Amino acid sequence: MSKSASLSAATAGLSISGAGGPQAARSTQGYHPLDPLSKDEVRAATHAIKQYVDAQEKGEHRFWFKSIQLIDPPKAVLAPWLDRWHQGLPVQRLPRRAECLAGVKRPDSTSWYEFYVSLDGEAKVERAVQCPTDLHVPPDMAEMLAAEEALLKHPEFLAAIEKLGLPKHWKVVADGWIYGADDFERKNRYTPFMVYANTNGNPDSCHYSAPLPLVPVMSSDDFSLVRIDWTPIFGTGEKTFLDLKEPFPWHLYESNEYDPELLVASGTQLRQDLRPYRVIQPEGASFSLEGRVLRWQKWSMHIGFNYREGLVLSDIRYDGRKTFYRLSVSDMTVPYGDPRAPFHRKQAFDLGDVGAGLTANELKLGCDCLGEIHYLDFDHLDVKGDTQTLQGVVCIHEQDDGIGWKHTNYRTGRPAVTRSRILILQTILTVANYEYIFNWRFDQAAAVHLEIRATGILSTAAILPGELSPYGNVVSPGVLGTNHQHLFSIRIDPAIDGHNNTVVQEDSVPMPFDAKNPPENNKWGVGYTVEKTPITRSGGADAAPHKNRVFKIVNPNVKNPISGKPVGYKLVPAASQLMLAHPDSVQYARAEFGEHHVYVTKYKDGEYYAAGKYTNQSYGNAKGMRTYVGRDDKTDNEDIVVWHTLGLTHNPRVEDYPVMPVETHMISLKPFDFFGRSPAIDVPPSTQAFNQSTLFKVASEEIEDNAPVNEGKDKACCKL
């Protein structure tokens, strides 16, 4: 038996109590079964894994850890536990288990495993499962940096750079990227690089303004150079730098900076007329935290965080009533629209390929969030299995959101008005050149909103100055911003007054009318009704704004006492464009959630990822959404999951460069016949005594008030 097969054979189909390690200590104070793994638990798990593998592997080997996260308790166990906990009844600690993705590297091979570790008492490996051989594990930052270091020293790459004839003071920068897929066959695991030049030596300079016309491809396992792909440099056609008869006009490239210090140094004058805007809460914020359980304005929820999805909200209740069991951003894909090699395979799954938690920003006070802020950290691991902490990956704060509701009695002139206060839970990802801002927003009218903002820098490609392309837009001399899409999949696990729910598609449609022979029930042709179509089997549906289509998630077992209809929440889907790649293409096959705006599936423990668990270089075989809906499960009055696909088709503007102003999209989940009246009716009125606003003074008024000879409003001012 080979060394690479020994561990998998020893663990296949077995439940093994591996070698023990340090205690996974957790305080009972503030305990919650959904709390993310602590440093102690991460340390205990990796120690147990190392001892377990060392006992199996007799030859030379080393470890390469990629990720670790909590395994949520089964819903059948956790849901009743949460109910008892909310009722103040005694509860027992639920088992703590972790799932860790790690590699065992030997001199001649590498094997990747999913390790399942029990963390109760002494940490033990329960089982180790070899990762699917037809799929690839995701890359990681250490891997990309090691591949980059090897690339920048490789003689063949250096010779290619020399051939470009770059100015001597330019420094080559290589951004590790995702390989994507060429076809429907498995390839080795690769790391391609988008190559640029830093033209001024400052590491914060925007190197995306000097893209170079080649894409080297490295092995992700041994960091060897596989090949160098030369990219098309004309607006159309396949001709590359190697086809040029004259030297490339590098002198036409322009420095195009975004960093404020570099902007000022380059002669840009920053605006001088922006005055401070400060959010002051003299009595503090209105939310409270017990561990990671947050309470605010009748809302309660648990705040989780993991390497793959990032921010996860669970056990979401309003005034004690269940609304949603779990909310998260499940995945996203970014397919590019240039059909020429090697750009044809350019498609990233930023969560599945990299991980929202691993790319989360450490947010800073006064920069990313304003007001009175609370931050949450994230404990994870490095490739050696040592613990590391990302600080402030989630910020929590309140925000004024304008008027919540208002009415003025026109007979008496008496107004009643409230301001809308919202609670924001925000996390920000940086995935190489792009940033994504995810804001979960809770309001006082019992609605939940997800605001997604895309910003950052375009992934640019070289184009011969003077050329234009149908596949993108020239955003700086020699810089092509390629057309692309961003499609997000939002996972909504509802619990509308219980876990048995139904999704009903509702369309507002005109009643039949014939002007020559008006029907009895619509004599004047003004009537319209709401067509209701329950989704009774797992499958997909699409937005239809011309029909005002909404998807109501209802509990058919609980009726609203006023309307007599089932209690529910409605999703107004974002009617965004779906996958533009041809349905027969590998790019389309990979984006398993890109065919419809809404999917409904039956709940299954551990089924969290719309594109499948392993997206890296997948080719439609990741067993994601198509597998979930393909079961043809009954979804009427069942424990269901709703998945919403939304996004943007980004055809770049010059104004999107050098850094893109935020592109904002938002979806909402709003109560529909869930209450007996407006849930915001008890919000206190908006008053000057509470808000303490001040009057703005124009410059002449300020001068008048401050003039030393000004004796009053009725007196003449001094002459200026």
C-alpha positions in Angstrom: 0.0 0.0 0.0 1.4 3.4 -0.9 1.9 6.2 1.6 -0.7 8.3 0.0 -3.3 5.6 0.3 -2.5 4.5 3.9 -4.5 7.2 5.7 -7.5 7.1 3.5 -7.7 3.3 3.7 -7.3 3.3 7.4 -10.2 5.8 7.8 -12.6 4.9 5.1 -16.0 4.3 6.5 -14.7 4.1 10.1 -15.5 6.1 13.2 -12.2 6.4 14.9 -11.2 7.8 18.3 -7.9 9.4 17.4 -5.1 10.4 19.8 -6.2 12.9 22.3 -4.8 16.4 22.8 -5.3 19.4 25.1 -8.7 20.0 26.5 -11.0 22.2 24.4 -11.7 24.5 27.3 -14.9 26.6 27.2 -16.4 28.6 30.0 -20.0 27.7 30.7 -20.8 31.4 31.2 -22.5 32.8 28.1 -22.5 29.4 26.4 -24.3 29.0 23.1 -24.0 25.9 20.9 -23.6 28.1 17.8 -20.7 30.2 19.0 -17.7 30.1 16.6 -14.8 28.0 17.6 -12.6 29.5 20.2 -8.8 29.7 20.1 -8.6 26.8 22.6 -10.9 24.7 20.5 -8.9 25.4 17.3 -5.7 24.6 19.1 -7.1 21.4 20.5 -8.5 20.2 17.2 -5.3 20.7 15.2 -3.3 19.0 18.0 -5.6 16.0 17.8 -5.4 15.9 14.0 -1.6 16.0 14.1 -1.4 13.2 16.7 -3.9 11.2 14.7 -2.0 11.5 11.4 1.4 11.0 13.0 0.1 7.6 14.3 -1.0 6.6 10.8 1.9 8.0 8.7 5.2 6.3 9.2 7.2 8.2 6.5 8.2 11.8 6.1 5.3 14.1 6.0 4.1 17.6 7.0 0.8 19.4 7.4 -1.0 22.1 5.4 -4.1 23.4 7.2 -6.6 25.3 5.1 -9.8 25.8 7.2 -11.6 24.9 10.3 -15.1 25.7 11.5 -17.9 24.6 13.8 -20.3 21.9 12.7 -23.7 23.2 13.6 -25.7 20.7 15.8 -28.5 18.9 13.8 -31.6 21.1 13.5 -33.7 18.3 15.1 -31.6 18.7 18.2 -30.8 22.4 18.1 -34.3 23.8 17.4 -35.9 22.4 20.5 -32.8 23.4 22.6 -33.3 27.0 21.4 -37.0 26.9 22.3 -36.2 25.7 25.8 -33.4 28.3 26.2 -35.7 31.2 25.2 -38.3 29.9 27.7 -35.7 30.0 30.5 -35.9 26.2 31.0 -32.9 24.1 31.9 -30.8 23.1 28.9 -27.8 20.7 28.5 -24.6 21.5 26.7 -24.8 20.2 23.2 -21.7 18.4 21.7 -19.1 20.6 20.1 -17.7 19.3 16.8 -15.4 20.8 14.2 -14.7 20.2 10.6 -11.1 20.8 9.4 -9.7 20.8 5.9 -6.1 19.9 5.9 -3.4 18.3 3.7 -0.8 15.7 4.4 2.2 16.5 2.2 4.8 13.8 1.5 7.9 14.0 -0.6 6.1 12.5 -3.6 2.4 13.2 -3.0 -0.2 15.3 -1.2 -3.5 14.0 0.1 -6.3 16.3 1.4 -8.8 15.3 4.1 -11.8 16.5 5.9 -11.2 15.8 9.6 -14.2 15.6 11.9 -13.2 16.3 15.5 -15.1 16.0 18.8 -14.2 18.9 21.1 -16.0 17.7 24.2 -13.4 17.0 27.0 -10.3 15.8 25.3 -10.3 16.6 21.6 -10.5 13.5 19.4 -10.6 12.8 15.7 -13.9 11.0 15.0 -13.1 10.3 11.4 -11.0 11.4 8.4 -12.5 11.5 4.9 -10.4 11.9 1.8 -11.6 14.8 -0.3 -13.3 13.9 -3.5 -10.8 13.1 -6.2 -12.8 14.6 -9.0 -12.8 18.0 -7.3 -10.2 20.3 -5.9 -9.6 21.9 -2.5 -9.6 25.7 -2.5 -6.4 27.7 -2.6 -5.2 29.8 0.3 -3.1 32.9 0.7 0.0 31.1 1.9 -0.2 28.8 -1.2 -0.6 31.8 -3.5 2.3 33.7 -2.0 4.6 30.6 -2.2 3.6 30.2 -5.9 4.2 33.9 -6.5 7.6 33.8 -4.9 8.5 30.8 -7.1 7.1 32.5 -10.2 9.1 35.7 -9.8 12.3 33.7 -9.6 11.6 31.3 -12.5 14.0 31.7 -15.5 11.3 31.2 -18.1 9.1 33.8 -16.6 12.0 36.2 -16.2 12.8 35.7 -19.9 9.2 36.5 -20.8 9.4 39.7 -18.8 12.6 40.6 -20.5 11.0 40.1 -23.8 8.4 42.7 -23.0 11.0 45.5 -22.8 9.6 47.2 -19.8 11.2 50.4 -18.5 14.0 49.5 -16.1 12.5 51.1 -13.0 9.2 49.1 -13.2 8.7 46.3 -10.8 6.6 43.3 -11.7 3.6 42.4 -9.5 1.8 39.1 -9.8 -1.7 38.7 -8.4 -2.7 35.0 -7.7 -6.1 34.2 -9.2 -8.5 31.3 -9.7 -7.9 29.0 -12.6 -11.6 28.4 -13.5 -12.3 25.7 -16.1 -11.4 25.2 -19.7 -13.8 22.3 -20.4 -15.7 19.4 -18.7 -12.6 17.4 -17.8 -10.6 17.3 -14.6 -7.3 19.2 -14.6 -4.5 19.4 -12.1 -4.8 22.1 -9.5 -3.4 25.3 -10.9 -2.8 28.9 -9.7 -2.7 31.4 -12.6 -1.4 34.9 -12.1 -2.6 38.3 -13.5 0.6 40.2 -14.0 1.1 44.0 -13.6 3.8 46.5 -13.2 4.4 48.9 -10.4 5.6 52.0 -12.2 6.9 54.2 -9.3 8.2 51.9 -6.6 5.6 52.7 -4.0 3.9 49.4 -2.8 0.6 51.2 -2.5 0.6 52.4 -6.1 -2.2 51.1 -8.3 -0.4 48.5 -10.3 -3.7 47.7 -12.1 -3.0 50.7 -14.3 -0.1 48.8 -15.9 -1.4 45.3 -16.8 1.1 43.1 -18.7 -0.1 40.8 -21.5 0.7 37.4 -20.1 -0.8 34.9 -17.6 1.6 32.4 -16.2 0.1 29.2 -14.7 1.7 27.6 -11.7 1.1 24.2 -10.1 -0.7 24.7 -6.8 0.9 21.7 -5.2 4.6 22.0 -6.0 4.7 25.6 -7.2 6.3 24.7 -10.5 5.7 26.7 -13.7 3.2 24.9 -15.9 3.1 27.3 -18.9 2.9 31.0 -19.8 -0.3 32.1 -21.7 0.0 35.2 -23.8 -3.1 37.3 -23.8 -4.8 39.1 -26.7 -3.8 42.7 -26.9 -6.0 44.0 -29.7 -9.7 44.8 -29.2 -10.8 41.7 -31.1 -9.0 38.6 -32.4 -6.4 36.4 -30.8 -3.2 38.3 -31.6 -0.8 38.7 -28.7 2.3 40.6 -27.8 4.3 38.0 -29.7 2.6 39.1 -32.9 3.7 42.8 -32.7 6.1 44.1 -35.2 6.9 47.2 -33.1 7.7 47.6 -29.4 4.7 47.9 -27.1 4.2 51.6 -26.2 4.7 51.3 -22.5 5.3 55.1 -22.3 1.6 55.6 -22.9 0.6 54.0 -19.7 -0.4 56.6 -17.0 -0.2 56.4 -13.3 -3.8 56.3 -12.0 -3.7 56.3 -8.2 -6.4 55.9 -5.6 -4.4 56.1 -2.3 -5.0 59.6 -0.8 -1.3 60.3 -0.1 -0.3 59.3 -3.6 -3.1 61.3 -5.1 -1.9 64.4 -3.2 1.7 63.7 -4.2 0.6 63.5 -7.8 -1.0 66.9 -7.7 -4.7 66.0 -7.0 -6.3 68.5 -4.6 -8.6 66.8 -2.1 -11.8 68.6 -1.3 -11.5 71.2 1.4 -15.2 72.0 1.9 -16.3 68.8 3.7 -17.1 69.4 7.4 -17.1 66.8 10.1 -20.1 64.5 10.4 -20.2 62.8 13.8 -22.7 60.3 15.1 -23.1 60.9 18.9 -25.2 58.7 21.1 -25.0 60.4 24.5 -26.7 57.5 26.3 -25.0 54.8 24.4 -26.4 52.3 21.8 -29.8 50.7 22.1 -28.6 47.1 21.6 -27.2 44.6 24.1 -25.1 41.6 23.8 -24.9 38.4 25.9 -22.0 36.5 24.5 -22.9 36.5 20.8 -26.6 36.8 21.3 -27.8 40.3 20.3 -31.0 42.0 21.4 -32.4 45.2 19.9 -35.9 46.7 19.5 -37.7 43.4 20.0 -35.2 41.5 17.8 -33.0 38.8 19.1 -30.4 36.7 17.1 -27.2 34.8 17.4 -24.2 36.2 15.5 -21.9 33.5 14.1 -18.9 33.6 11.8 -17.1 31.0 9.8 -14.3 30.8 7.2 -16.6 30.0 4.3 -19.8 32.2 4.6 -18.4 34.8 7.0 -21.2 36.4 8.9 -24.0 34.0 9.8 -27.2 35.0 11.7 -29.2 32.3 13.5 -32.3 31.9 15.7 -33.8 35.2 14.6 -36.9 36.1 16.5 -39.1 39.2 16.8 -40.8 39.9 20.1 -40.2 36.2 21.0 -41.7 34.8 17.7 -39.6 32.8 15.3 -38.9 34.4 12.0 -35.7 32.8 10.5 -33.6 29.9 11.6 -30.5 30.9 9.7 -29.5 33.7 7.2 -26.2 33.9 5.3 -24.6 34.7 2.0 -24.1 31.2 0.6 -21.8 31.9 -2.4 -21.1 34.2 -5.3 -19.7 33.8 -8.8 -17.9 36.4 -11.0 -17.9 35.2 -14.6 -16.0 37.4 -17.2 -17.3 37.9 -20.7 -14.2 38.0 -22.9 -14.4 34.8 -25.0 -10.7 34.7 -26.0 -8.2 32.4 -24.4 -7.0 32.5 -21.7 -9.8 34.9 -20.5 -12.5 32.4 -21.4 -11.9 30.5 -18.2 -11.9 33.6 -15.9 -14.6 32.9 -13.3 -14.2 33.1 -9.6 -16.4 31.8 -6.7 -15.1 34.2 -4.1 -16.7 32.3 -1.1 -16.3 28.8 -2.4 -12.8 29.3 -3.9 -11.4 31.5 -1.1 -13.8 32.1 1.8 -15.6 35.1 3.2 -14.2 34.7 6.6 -10.6 34.4 5.4 -10.9 37.6 3.3 -12.7 39.6 5.9 -11.3 43.1 6.7 -10.3 44.1 10.2 -12.6 47.1 10.5 -11.4 50.3 12.1 -13.2 52.8 14.3 -14.3 55.9 12.5 -13.5 54.5 9.1 -15.9 51.6 8.1 -18.7 52.2 10.6 -19.9 55.4 12.3 -21.4 55.9 15.7 -21.1 53.8 18.8 -19.6 50.5 17.5 -19.2 47.0 18.8 -16.8 44.7 17.0 -16.5 40.9 16.9 -13.4 39.0 16.2 -12.7 35.7 14.3 -10.4 33.0 15.5 -9.0 30.7 12.8 -5.7 29.0 11.9 -2.7 29.3 9.6 -1.3 26.6 7.3 0.8 25.2 10.2 -2.3 24.8 12.4 -1.4 27.6 14.7 -4.2 29.9 15.8 -4.6 33.4 14.5 -7.2 36.1 15.2 -8.7 38.5 12.8 -9.9 41.5 14.9 -13.1 43.4 14.2 -14.4 41.4 11.3 -18.0 42.4 12.2 -19.2 45.8 13.3 -22.5 46.4 15.0 -24.1 49.8 15.2 -27.3 51.8 14.8 -28.1 54.2 12.1 -30.8 56.8 11.5 -32.7 55.7 8.3 -35.0 58.7 7.8 -38.7 58.8 8.5 -40.2 55.5 9.7 -43.8 56.6 9.3 -45.8 59.8 9.3 -49.3 61.2 9.0 -50.6 64.8 9.4 -54.3 65.3 10.2 -55.1 67.8 7.5 -58.1 69.0 9.5 -56.2 69.9 12.7 -52.7 70.2 11.2 -51.4 67.9 13.9 -48.6 65.6 12.7 -47.5 62.2 14.1 -44.0 61.2 12.9 -41.3 58.7 13.9 -37.8 58.3 12.6 -36.7 54.8 11.5 -33.7 53.5 13.5 -32.0 50.4 12.0 -29.5 48.0 13.4 -26.6 47.2 11.1 -24.3 44.1 11.2 -21.6 44.7 8.6 -18.6 42.7 7.3 -16.3 43.7 4.4 -14.3 41.3 2.2 -11.3 42.1 0.1 -10.8 39.5 -2.6 -7.6 40.6 -4.4 -8.7 43.7 -6.3 -12.4 43.7 -5.3 -14.3 44.6 -2.1 -17.7 43.4 -1.1 -19.6 45.1 1.8 -22.4 43.0 3.3 -24.8 44.8 5.6 -27.6 42.9 7.4 -30.1 45.6 8.4 -32.9 45.1 10.9 -35.6 47.7 11.3 -38.3 48.6 13.8 -41.1 47.4 11.4 -39.9 43.8 11.8 -38.2 43.7 8.3 -34.8 42.3 7.5 -32.8 43.7 4.7 -29.5 42.7 3.1 -27.6 45.5 1.4 -24.7 44.4 -0.8 -22.1 47.0 -2.0 -19.5 46.2 -4.6 -16.4 48.5 -4.8 -12.6 48.1 -5.1 -10.6 48.0 -8.3 -11.4 46.4 -11.7 -9.5 43.3 -12.7 -7.8 44.8 -15.7 -6.2 43.4 -18.8 -3.7 44.9 -21.3 -4.9 46.4 -24.5 -2.9 48.1 -27.2 -3.4 51.9 -26.7 -5.8 53.2 -29.3 -7.7 49.9 -29.6 -11.3 49.5 -28.5 -13.0 46.2 -27.6 -16.6 44.9 -27.5 -15.6 42.8 -24.5 -15.0 45.7 -22.2 -14.2 49.4 -21.9 -10.8 51.2 -21.9 -10.7 52.9 -18.5 -7.1 54.2 -18.6 -4.5 54.2 -21.5 -3.7 50.6 -22.3 -6.1 49.3 -19.6 -9.2 47.2 -20.5 -11.9 46.8 -17.9 -13.5 43.6 -19.0 -17.3 43.1 -18.9 -18.3 40.7 -16.1 -21.1 39.8 -13.7 -21.4 39.4 -9.9 -24.0 36.9 -8.9 -24.7 36.3 -5.2 -26.7 33.4 -3.6 -28.5 34.3 -0.4 -29.5 31.4 1.8 -32.7 31.9 3.7 -33.8 29.2 6.2 -37.2 30.4 7.4 -39.0 29.6 10.6 -42.2 31.6 10.2 -43.9 30.8 13.6 -42.4 27.3 13.2 -40.3 25.3 10.8 -43.0 23.9 8.5 -43.4 26.6 5.8 -44.5 27.0 2.2 -43.4 29.4 -0.5 -46.2 31.0 -2.5 -45.5 32.8 -5.7 -47.8 35.8 -6.0 -48.5 37.8 -9.2 -50.6 40.8 -9.5 -52.5 40.4 -12.8 -55.3 42.3 -14.5 -58.7 40.7 -14.7 -60.1 39.8 -18.1 -61.8 42.6 -19.9 -63.6 43.1 -23.2 -64.6 46.7 -23.9 -67.3 45.5 -26.3 -68.7 43.0 -23.9 -67.6 43.9 -20.4 -67.7 41.0 -18.0 -70.0 41.3 -15.0 -67.2 41.2 -12.5 -65.0 43.8 -14.2 -67.4 46.2 -16.0 -64.9 49.1 -16.1 -61.7 47.2 -16.8 -60.0 48.4 -13.6 -59.9 45.1 -11.6 -56.9 43.1 -10.8 -56.3 40.1 -8.6 -53.4 38.2 -7.0 -52.6 34.8 -8.5 -51.2 32.5 -5.9 -49.0 29.5 -6.9 -47.6 27.4 -4.1 -44.2 25.9 -4.8 -44.9 22.3 -3.8 -41.7 20.6 -5.1 -38.1 21.6 -5.0 -37.2 23.8 -8.0 -36.6 27.3 -9.3 -38.6 30.3 -10.1 -37.8 33.8 -11.6 -38.6 37.4 -10.8 -41.2 39.2 -12.8 -41.4 42.9 -12.0 -44.0 43.4 -14.7 -46.3 41.2 -12.5 -45.1 42.6 -9.2 -44.0 39.1 -8.4 -43.2 38.4 -4.7 -42.5 35.1 -2.9 -44.3 34.8 0.3 -43.0 32.4 2.9 -46.0 31.4 4.9 -46.9 29.0 7.8 -50.0 27.4 6.5 -50.7 26.1 10.0 -51.0 29.5 11.7 -53.6 32.1 10.5 -53.6 35.8 11.1 -56.7 36.7 13.2 -57.3 39.8 11.2 -56.9 38.7 7.6 -57.7 35.0 8.1 -54.6 34.2 5.9 -51.5 32.3 6.8 -48.8 34.3 8.7 -45.8 35.0 6.5 -42.9 37.1 5.3 -42.5 38.2 1.7 -39.3 38.3 -0.4 -39.3 40.8 -3.1 -36.7 39.4 -5.4 -34.1 41.6 -7.1 -34.9 41.3 -10.8 -31.2 41.2 -11.8 -29.8 39.6 -14.9 -28.8 36.0 -14.6 -25.9 34.1 -16.2 -25.1 35.4 -19.6 -22.8 32.5 -20.6 -24.4 29.9 -22.9 -26.3 27.1 -21.1 -24.0 24.6 -22.8 -20.8 26.3 -21.6 -18.7 25.1 -18.7 -18.9 28.5 -17.1 -22.7 28.2 -17.0 -22.5 24.6 -15.6 -20.3 25.8 -12.8 -22.7 28.5 -11.6 -25.3 26.1 -10.3 -27.4 28.9 -8.8 -27.3 31.1 -11.9 -30.3 29.8 -13.7 -33.1 31.2 -11.6 -33.7 34.1 -9.1 -35.3 31.9 -6.5 -34.9 28.2 -5.5 -36.8 26.3 -2.9 -35.4 23.1 -1.5 -36.2 20.9 1.5 -33.9 21.4 4.5 -31.0 19.1 4.9 -28.4 19.4 7.7 -25.1 20.7 6.3 -26.5 21.8 2.9 -25.2 25.4 3.0 -23.4 26.0 -0.3 -25.4 26.9 -3.5 -22.4 26.2 -5.8 -21.3 23.0 -4.0 -18.8 22.4 -1.3 -15.7 22.3 -3.6 -15.9 25.0 -6.3 -12.3 25.4 -7.3 -11.9 24.2 -10.9 -15.2 22.5 -10.8 -17.0 21.9 -14.1 -20.6 21.3 -13.1 -19.8 18.4 -10.9 -19.7 20.2 -7.5 -23.1 18.8 -6.4 -24.6 22.1 -5.4 -28.0 23.6 -6.3 -28.8 21.3 -9.2 -28.3 18.3 -6.8 -30.5 19.9 -4.1 -33.4 20.6 -6.5 -32.9 17.4 -8.4 -34.2 15.4 -5.4 -37.7 16.6 -6.3 -38.5 16.9 -2.6 -41.9 17.9 -1.4 -41.7 21.5 -0.2 -45.3 22.3 0.8 -45.7 22.6 4.6 -42.2 21.3 5.1 -38.9 22.4 6.6 -37.6 24.3 3.6 -34.8 26.6 2.5 -35.2 29.5 0.1 -32.2 30.6 -2.0 -32.2 34.0 -3.8 -29.8 34.8 -6.7 -29.2 38.5 -7.3 -26.4 40.5 -8.6 -25.1 43.0 -11.2 -23.9 42.9 -14.7 -20.9 45.2 -14.6 -19.9 46.8 -17.9 -17.2 49.1 -16.7 -17.3 52.9 -17.0 -14.3 55.2 -17.1 -15.8 56.5 -13.8 -15.3 53.1 -12.2 -11.5 53.6 -12.3 -9.1 53.7 -10.5 -11.4 52.7 -7.7 -15.1 52.0 -8.2 -17.8 54.0 -6.4 -20.0 51.6 -4.5 -22.6 49.7 -6.6 -25.5 49.0 -4.2 -28.2 46.3 -4.3 -30.6 45.4 -1.5 -33.2 42.7 -0.9 -35.8 42.7 1.8 -37.8 40.2 3.9 -40.9 41.9 5.2 -43.7 40.7 7.4 -46.9 39.9 5.6 -49.9 39.3 7.8 -47.6 38.2 10.5 -48.9 40.9 13.0 -52.3 42.3 14.0 -51.2 45.8 13.1 -48.1 47.8 12.2 -45.2 46.5 14.3 -43.7 50.0 14.2 -46.8 51.7 15.8 -45.1 51.8 19.2 -42.0 53.5 18.1 -41.8 56.8 20.1 -42.5 60.0 18.2 -39.7 62.0 16.7 -39.2 65.2 18.8 -36.7 68.0 18.9 -36.2 67.4 22.6 -35.0 63.9 21.8 -33.1 64.6 18.6 -31.7 68.0 19.4 -31.1 69.1 15.8 -29.6 72.5 15.1 -30.4 75.1 12.4 -27.9 75.6 9.6 -26.6 79.1 9.2 -25.5 80.5 5.9 -22.3 82.5 5.9 -23.9 85.9 6.1 -25.8 84.9 9.2 -22.7 83.6 10.9 -20.9 86.9 10.1 -23.9 88.9 11.4 -24.1 87.0 14.7 -20.3 87.2 15.3 -19.8 90.8 14.4 -18.7 92.7 17.5 -20.8 95.8 16.7 -23.9 93.8 15.9 -26.4 94.8 18.6 -29.4 92.8 17.4 -31.4 91.6 14.5 -33.2 95.0 14.2 -30.0 97.0 14.2 -27.8 97.7 11.2 -24.7 95.5 10.9 -21.3 96.8 10.4 -20.2 97.5 6.9 -18.0 94.9 5.4 
